[in-house]
Amino acid sequence: METANIAAVATEMSQTRTTAAVQTTVLKKTLDIQAQHAAQLVEAAADVIPSNPPHLGNRIDTAA
């Protein structure tokens, strides 16, 4: 194998590692953002005030 071929392969491997590292970092960042949004949705859902009066749903009509 010639020296030029070895250098080309080494450069290509280095670029591949760099690309993989960048893609992994972007994926982690995306997952963090999605987790934050999910937490915000859960928090917002917990703050919902029921619109029905408190007496509705307390009894079941078993004679019907």
HUBELMO-V525335 format. One record per residue. N is the residue number from 1. SS is DSSP state (helix for helix, strand for strand, loop for the rest). BURIAL is I if it has 24 or more other ideal C-beta (glycine too) atoms within 12 Angstrom, else O. Layout:
n=<N:N>
ss=<SS:SS>
burial=<BURIAL:BURIAL>
//
This chain:
n=<1:2:3:4:5:6:7:8:9:10:11:12:13:14:15:16:17:18:19:20:21:22:23:24:25:26:27:28:29:30:31:32:33:34:35:36:37:38:39:40:41:42:43:44:45:46:47:48:49:50:51:52:53:54:55:56:57:58:59:60:61:62:63:64>
ss=<loop:loop:helix:helix:helix:helix:helix:helix:helix:helix:helix:helix:helix:helix:helix:helix:helix:helix:helix:helix:helix:helix:helix:helix:helix:helix:helix:helix:helix:helix:helix:helix:helix:helix:helix:helix:helix:helix:helix:helix:helix:helix:helix:helix:helix:helix:loop:loop:loop:loop:loop:loop:loop:loop:loop:loop:loop:loop:loop:loop:loop:loop:loop:loop>
burial=<O:O:O:O:O:O:O:O:O:O:O:O:O:O:O:O:O:O:O:O:O:O:O:O:O:O:O:O:O:O:O:O:O:O:O:O:O:O:O:O:O:O:O:O:O:O:O:O:O:O:O:O:O:O:O:O:O:O:O:O:O:O:O:O>
//
